[in-house]
Amino acid sequence: MTRRKFGNKGEVGAERKIIFQVVNLPQIGYTESVANPLEEIERRNRRLTRLVELSVNLNSTLDLDALLQLVTATASELLECEAASILLYDEKQARLFFAAATGSDPKKLAEIPVPLDTSLAGTIFRENRPVVRNDAGQDAGHYSLVSEHVNFHVRSLVGVPMLIKERVIGVLEAVNKREGLFGEQDEAILSVTASHAAIAIGNAQLFREVERSNADLRLAYDATIAGWSRALDLRDHDTEGHTQRVADMTVRLARAFGLGEQAIVQIRRGALLHDMGKLGVPDAILLKPGRLTKAERTVMLRHPQYAYEMLSPIAYLSLALDIPRCHHEKWDGSGYPRGLAGEEIPLAARLFAVVDVWDALSNNRPYRKQWPQEKTLEYIRGQSGNHFDPRVVEVFLRLMREGG
């Protein structure tokens, strides 16, 4: 049987060549005679239709696990066999591993490392060529440990390399033809499938790597934000623990208000950074034990604007600035720094304003003792429509009645 290698002239040319061969199978010696030519034509047309559907489906998702399952299920259907599997290359361990499979427990298969030098899959991978074995169980290259581990007897096998440009990334195998033997037609169809699949899998792997890198970056940013908030608390011992408490409570209030998780992530970041602008306030003013002068109070009232000026150049925090900039605005327009009123005030800041006052009144300060819970809630109820958004007060009070 003639062996074909793909990838040197690009995936598109290889796919066109193979599809042409599938369409014209009687011309390439698949069989000299067909008992029912019409039935065979319909069968090939069904296969081509499934290949087109597979290509469309592979291009519709970047979910790697879903892609792998789709490819193996389609390969089993197209080649009318008992099972199909995808083995991908592990660069760190220099071996293949089962990434997906039908016909056996994929988790159990994933436990088995497949060597490159003593397995049929390794031969396909190393030599970058398809292999057809209709006596695979007796072949010297058959890696029997796999069959023994999952209690699956391999009789016949066809496997093809999966390539992205000139790089082999893995192997696609089909096992145990249900009727007859694997032949050149099966090899051609599996090669088309592998060609489409390799590109999609490569894209999904890249997407997963980007997602992982982004997740690591988000963790690093959030750790930095938490560090900044702790540093602010340490600077002002009178409010130590305040930042974490109000962040946690604002998140709970936002959930009770019905906000989605993406919005809540930004609200948490904004709450942790709500007093960031106080870094621009001199210690002599921020830590002054007595009453501030008019000039000192003017400086203190600028801290929301300082926060905005510090944080706005950081693109990552662009959606988290509403609380640092606007948490001292009041529903009736008497707040600062911009005198916003009503729904001009961002919702995140309206939520936080209630929690900020609740926490301040519920904890000891040098100039007064903490208020009893009922007195604090009565004050917040009384400020509905003045300091606070009435809808936010209603949800907050309900949350407190339900256990806080």
C-alpha positions, -999 to 999 in steps of 0.1 A, spaced: 0 0 0 13 35 -9 21 56 22 15 94 21 31 121 42 13 154 48 23 188 61 52 198 40 31 218 16 6 230 41 -26 217 55 -49 232 28 -32 215 -1 -31 182 18 -68 184 26 -78 191 -10 -57 162 -22 -72 138 2 -108 149 -3 -103 145 -41 -91 110 -34 -121 102 -12 -145 115 -39 -127 94 -65 -120 63 -46 -128 38 -75 -99 55 -94 -73 49 -68 -77 12 -64 -98 10 -33 -117 -19 -50 -118 -32 -85 -156 -37 -84 -184 -25 -62 -214 -48 -57 -238 -18 -54 -222 13 -70 -251 36 -60 -250 25 -24 -212 31 -24 -216 66 -38 -242 74 -12 -219 61 15 -190 83 4 -213 113 2 -225 107 37 -188 106 48 -180 138 30 -210 155 45 -198 144 80 -163 157 72 -178 191 62 -199 191 94 -169 182 115 -149 211 99 -176 236 107 -180 223 143 -143 224 149 -142 260 139 -171 269 162 -155 263 196 -122 267 214 -131 242 242 -103 217 239 -120 189 257 -151 193 235 -130 193 204 -112 161 214 -144 143 221 -159 155 188 -130 143 168 -128 108 183 -166 103 181 -166 114 144 -137 92 135 -154 62 150 -185 69 130 -167 76 97 -145 46 99 -173 23 113 -150 10 140 -153 2 177 -131 30 190 -110 60 182 -84 79 202 -62 110 201 -27 108 215 -9 141 220 28 147 225 41 157 260 72 177 253 84 177 289 82 139 292 90 131 256 61 107 252 26 104 240 -5 104 262 -42 97 256 -60 130 254 -94 115 244 -109 82 234 -141 63 227 -147 27 234 -127 28 267 -125 48 299 -105 79 288 -94 85 324 -79 51 327 -62 55 293 -48 88 304 -29 70 332 -8 52 306 23 69 291 29 57 255 65 55 246 77 67 212 101 39 205 80 8 213 45 15 201 27 18 168 15 53 178 52 62 185 61 50 150 34 71 134 46 101 154 83 97 148 82 88 112 53 112 103 34 86 83 1 67 84 1 31 95 -26 4 88 -24 -29 107 -52 -54 103 -33 -78 126 -24 -52 151 -27 -75 181 1 -97 167 23 -68 155 56 -64 173 50 -27 176 16 -31 194 18 -16 229 -1 -43 247 0 -25 281 -27 -2 269 -51 -31 260 -44 -48 293 -50 -17 314 -84 -10 299 -93 -46 291 -98 -39 254 -86 -63 227 -71 -46 196 -75 -66 164 -70 -39 137 -57 -4 137 -53 26 114 -34 56 127 -23 89 111 -1 118 123 -17 151 133 3 180 119 3 218 123 24 230 94 55 207 96 52 199 133 36 166 144 15 173 175 0 138 180 -17 108 165 -53 100 156 -61 63 157 -91 42 148 -94 6 162 -112 -26 152 -131 -22 120 -166 -36 126 -169 -52 91 -140 -61 69 -105 -46 70 -91 -11 73 -79 1 39 -67 30 19 -101 47 20 -101 46 58 -66 60 59 -75 88 36 -106 97 56 -88 96 89 -60 118 74 -86 144 64 -101 142 99 -67 146 115 -57 175 94 -88 195 104 -85 184 140 -48 193 144 -54 229 134 -85 232 157 -66 215 186 -36 238 182 -59 269 183 -77 255 214 -44 248 231 -31 283 224 -64 297 237 -61 276 268 -25 288 273 -36 324 269 -65 319 293 -41 303 318 -16 332 314 -45 357 318 -56 339 350 -21 340 364 -20 377 355 -54 384 372 -42 366 403 -10 387 404 -30 419 399 -55 409 426 -27 400 450 -12 434 444 -46 451 450 -50 432 483 -14 442 492 -22 479 486 -54 476 507 -35 461 536 -8 488 533 -35 515 536 -50 498 567 -16 496 583 -10 533 576 -42 542 595 -44 519 625 -78 534 635 -94 517 605 -75 485 604 -96 457 589 -121 481 575 -111 476 539 -115 438 539 -148 440 558 -164 465 535 -151 446 504 -167 414 516 -200 430 526 -203 450 494 -199 418 474 -227 402 494 -249 433 489 -242 433 451 -252 396 449 -284 403 469 -291 432 444 -289 407 416 -256 417 399 -237 393 378 -203 378 388 -183 399 362 -197 431 377 -190 418 412 -153 411 405 -149 448 396 -169 459 426 -146 439 449 -115 454 434 -130 489 437 -140 483 473 -105 472 482 -91 503 466 -118 527 478 -94 548 500 -64 546 476 -65 583 472 -55 588 509 -20 580 498 -20 615 485 -31 630 518 -2 640 541 1 620 574 -2 653 593 -38 655 580 -48 619 577 -36 609 612 -44 642 630 -62 633 662 -82 665 665 -106 684 642 -93 693 608 -90 730 597 -109 742 567 -78 740 545 -70 705 558 -105 693 552 -102 706 516 -72 684 511 -89 654 527 -120 658 504 -97 655 474 -88 618 481 -115 604 457 -100 625 429 -65 615 439 -76 578 437 -89 583 402 -58 601 390 -36 573 405 -56 544 392 -71 555 359 -38 550 339 -40 513 348 -61 497 321 -67 466 341 -86 487 367 -106 508 343 -139 490 353 -132 492 390 -129 530 394 -165 539 403 -161 531 440 -127 549 446 -139 580 427 -176 582 437 -181 565 471 -186 599 489 -212 611 465 -248 613 480 -282 605 465 -294 641 471 -263 657 454 -247 670 485 -216 647 484 -182 651 469 -160 655 449 -184 662 420 -218 666 436 -234 638 416 -270 630 424 -294 601 420 -285 577 393 -257 599 381 -238 581 408 -226 547 396 -245 518 411 -213 502 425 -206 535 445 -242 536 457 -239 501 470 -206 508 487 -217 540 503 -243 522 525 -218 495 535 -190 520 542 -212 540 566 -226 508 582 -190 495 589 -178 528 602 -207 531 627 -205 494 637 -169 496 648 -150 516 674 -132 548 664 -110 571 685 -137 597 686 -166 575 695 -176 539 704 -194 516 680 -231 520 677 -255 491 685 -267 473 654 -303 486 656 -292 522 660 -269 518 630 -297 503 608 -321 530 619 -296 557 609 -292 540 574 -330 538 571 -333 575 579 -307 584 553 -327 567 525 -333 593 498 -308 617 513 -274 601 515 -284 567 501 -302 552 471 -336 541 485 -335 508 465 -301 500 479 -312 507 515 -342 484 510 -320 455 498 -294 461 525 -319 461 553 -335 429 539 -300 413 538 -294 423 574 -327 409 585 -318 376 568 -286 373 587 -263 399 574 
